[in-house]
Amino acid sequence: MSDLGPVSYYLDMKVKQNRTEHTICLTQTAYINKILQTFQQLQAVSVDTSMNFNAVLMKESITQADITVI
């Protein structure tokens, strides 16, 4: 095993780490573009999806009612 330095991509997700703010940002832009290209949908029109950017996800805040099994 060898240390390859800080991770930048993992499982088709771009990883940005900010050690001073103790944050990790994951984006899937490259993966999404790859899927769109595979299905010839690069010309598709995108739509914004509302999201609460101040949401803090914690393991303790998840209840059994929040889990959906498909």
N, C-alpha and C positions, 0 to 999 in steps of 0.2 A: 504494500500500500504506500502511496506517496501523496504528499501534500501538493495540490495543484494551485494553491492560493485561494482567494475569495471566490465564491461561486457567482457566476453571472447568468448562467442558464441551467435549469434543472427540470427535466420532464417537460420540455417545450415551454417552460415559463421563464420569463426574464426576472431575475432577482436583483433588487436594489436594497442594500443594507446601509443604514445610517447609524453608526455605532454611538455617536454623541447623543442622538435623540432616542436611541434604543428602538428603532423601527425597522420593519422589513416590508417592502412593497413588491408584490407579485403581479406581473402583467402577462397576458397571453396573446398579445398582438401578433407576433410571428406565427403562432399556432393557428390563430383564427384566419390569418391571410392564407396559410397553407391549405386549410380546409376549404376556404372560399375558392381558391384556385383549383383544387381537386374537383369540386362540383360546379366549376365554371360560373361562379356567382360573384366575381370581382366587381361587376357593375351594379350589384344590388344596392339599394338605398338603405342606409343605416338609420336607426332611430335611437334617440336618447332614452335611457331608463332612469327614473328617479331613484335616488339612493341616499340614505342618511349617512353623510360622510363623518359624522361625529359618533357613530355607533361604536361601542367598544364590545368586542366579543370575548367572552370569558367562559371557560369550561364550567364554572359554577353557575352561570346564568342559563344553562341549557337544562330543560326539564324533559321528562319522558314524553310529554304532550307535544314538544317541539320536534320530535323525531318522526319522520315519515318513512315507512318502509315501502319500497316499490317492488 
